[in-house]
Amino acid sequence: MKLDDWRQLQATEPATPNQLGAVMHEFGRLGYRDNRWDRPARLAAASALLHLERLGSTRELTMGQAGQLLHALQGFRSRAQLETRLRRPDPVPLATRQALAVLLAMQRPSSGGAS
């Protein structure tokens, strides 16, 4: 499979049951309960982290979105930390942070080469 094919698959195929289970596990680790009271908060957090206008269910996520959400959730230590992050104005999208990290890594001088 070529990279472009893989990206297309990630953008169009629904998230796998394993991905959805992992996302729910991370929400649970952060203190969100799997009940009707925390459901709106989980969906709001997911849509904000993914910069989606609205998310009615995690089952609407694509494979790529589920992977991005899982990665983002793993970066938080607690529900309070996540909610503090979500209250900040204009949060930087995950993809932008990743792209910046790659650019910064490319700009670092190599440690083993001659000057």
Secondary structure, 3 states (H helix, E strand, C coil): CCHHHHHHHHHHCECCHHHHHHHHHHHHHCCCCCCCCCHHHHHHHHHHHCCCCCCCCHHHCEHHHHHHHHHHHHCCCCHHHHHHHHHCCCCCCHHHHHHHHHHHHHHCCCCCCCC
